[in-house]
Amino acid sequence: MHSTKDFSGIKRFEKKVFLATPTMHGEEREFIEDAFRTNWVTTAGHNIDEIEEMTAKLIGCKYAVGLTNGTAALHMATKLAGERLYGMPKPNEGTLKGKRVFCSDITFDASVNPVAYEDGEAVFIDTERDTWNMDPQALEAAFSLYPEVRLVIMAHLYGTPGRLDELKEICRRHGALFIEDAAESMGALYKGRQTGSFGDYNAVSFNGNKIITGSGGGMFLTDSKEDAERVRKWSTQSREAAPWYEHEEIGYNYRISNVVAGIIRGQLPHLKEHIARKKEIYERYREGFKELPVSMNPYDAEVSEPNFWLSCLLIDKEAMCSTVRGERSALYISEPGKTCPTEILEAMAEFNAEGRPIWKPMHAQPIYRMNSFIMADGNGRGRSNAYIDMGKARDVSSDIFERGLCLPSDIKMTEEEQDGVIEIVKRCFG
Ligand SMILES: *Cc1c(COP(=O)(O)O)cnc(C)c1O
């Protein structure tokens, strides 16, 4: 540790304080046992039917298809959009071949990789400061640069709904389809409606650290019966109704297991309770940090109610110490009264608490460095971000990446443990 701060008197956590781990309740086991007792342990069964119905009802979409994970759901959503927009592709080509797609910039790469699976080209849209999601102004600028684009994929970061009204209005005006990546935001509301119900196609995730988990799993959501049926077919190897294995289309092995669906079935009734606990954690951090030169990940309380999946911190510009991030490592100069995400993350790790940097923006990822990135002023460019020089960011995404971090947000964290984390952060500003 390079930190010169005073951590005297702070005790190492005996039990690791995690970012976010599964919180099981017991019912999950009964539904798994159900699957075993009835021998429905593969990709069909009552648990799957139940969670599809429960999720569709909860989110407010007509149809839900259970898949192996959120990434598969996003892939199916992206492929469907491509086919609806550009027709059936050649057998050896993706549906988005040669087409640009506007995508969120700060997100997990699973949001945008499906564009590449379908041979398309992601164009990244800068972030706005009020919700840390896709900036409607930058999206508008992107349409003026690339008016031919017909697909937008946006993620609700860390469980905070983005500016759905503005984004959807822009899509409507440009005749573009809208895919919502609600992998992190299950249960979050925008104007009283669930995220994951606003897109033409939507995805949620039941990955191990999400607010509801099945150890894995995901769900594709839509109001189109025909499209839901296509996804059912594609995700079970695109078998035609013939006595043998007849294939007219490329297939995938994406269907969820009835055992995994059993875990989700036991988890789903606890969503509200998980959100309430996550919100308490967020509020306690906000209270604990109120004297520090920091802010929490913001949301617009007038129109949205996040699920508070992860609590994040943003260090004020003036309170940032000197630091540089390379592609694999980071350096900083420990300064009195100032700090940076690396110093805080290292200090937390030293005391056995797990934080995480903000998702590194997609436009700064080595795999996407040739892709365009659009800011609100209409600046579009392919950037080669060999390294990020902290404090000099011109775009909002890089600025949030440089100054922000995710805090331990595990539902099972005790108040004492959280107070310990708060104290460590405070000392970093010492
Ligand atoms: C977790 C996540 C995914 C992928 O979900 P998996 O179930 O892990 O495949 C996609 N997008 C975002 C924003 C995520 O956080």
PDBQT file of the ligand as one rigid body, heavy atoms in Angstrom, charges set to zero:
ROOT
HETATM    1  C1  LIG A 501     -24.596  -8.410 -15.260  1.00  0.00    +0.000 C 
HETATM    2  C2  LIG A 501     -24.834  -7.579 -16.440  1.00  0.00    +0.000 A 
HETATM    3  C3  LIG A 501     -25.106  -8.136 -17.698  1.00  0.00    +0.000 A 
HETATM    4  C4  LIG A 501     -24.984  -9.580 -17.996  1.00  0.00    +0.000 C 
HETATM    5  O1  LIG A 501     -25.736 -10.422 -17.258  1.00  0.00    +0.000 OA
HETATM    6  P1  LIG A 501     -25.218 -11.955 -17.041  1.00  0.00    +0.000 P 
HETATM    7  O2  LIG A 501     -26.392 -12.604 -16.443  1.00  0.00    +0.000 OA
HETATM    8  O3  LIG A 501     -24.039 -11.854 -16.131  1.00  0.00    +0.000 OA
HETATM    9  O4  LIG A 501     -24.861 -12.503 -18.370  1.00  0.00    +0.000 OA
HETATM   10  C5  LIG A 501     -25.415  -7.279 -18.722  1.00  0.00    +0.000 A 
HETATM   11  N1  LIG A 501     -25.432  -5.960 -18.569  1.00  0.00    +0.000 NA
HETATM   12  C6  LIG A 501     -25.150  -5.379 -17.393  1.00  0.00    +0.000 A 
HETATM   13  C7  LIG A 501     -25.233  -3.887 -17.295  1.00  0.00    +0.000 C 
HETATM   14  C8  LIG A 501     -24.819  -6.158 -16.292  1.00  0.00    +0.000 A 
HETATM   15  O5  LIG A 501     -24.497  -5.577 -15.136  1.00  0.00    +0.000 OA
ENDROOT
TORSDOF 0
